[in-house]
Amino acid sequence: MILTLDITKIESGLYEARLSEGGTEVTAPSAYDTITAALRAVAQDIPDDFAHFVEVHYSGVSSGTIGTTRLAVEAEAVAARLVELVAAVHRSEEDLAHRRQAQASAASG
């Protein structure tokens, strides 16, 4: 079974983690002070006989599917990758908006 871990930034230094399977929450949402802490705690709390894989989502991006043991060990790297992906998506969206604006200005000018 592959679980989905959705992490939401509530405010600076406060993240909510929701673990689900097929859209059904399997644990109550929990709060953490960092993405890394959320990843590590949730991965360590998943019983071995329940699930072995998790797909992590944060701010519209996914880390892909990762083993629960690996997630616990590599939580800091996975968190950094998620933050990098979110930043890249935002830069890409801004670049696209600027290109569209330039094209619209050129077309009307």
Secondary structure, 3 states (H helix, E strand, C coil): CEEEEEEEEEECCEEEEEEEECCEECCCCEEECCHHHHHHHHHHHCCCCCCCEEEEEECCEEEEEEEHHHHHHCHHHHHHHHHHHHHHHHHHHHHHHHHHHHHHHHHHC
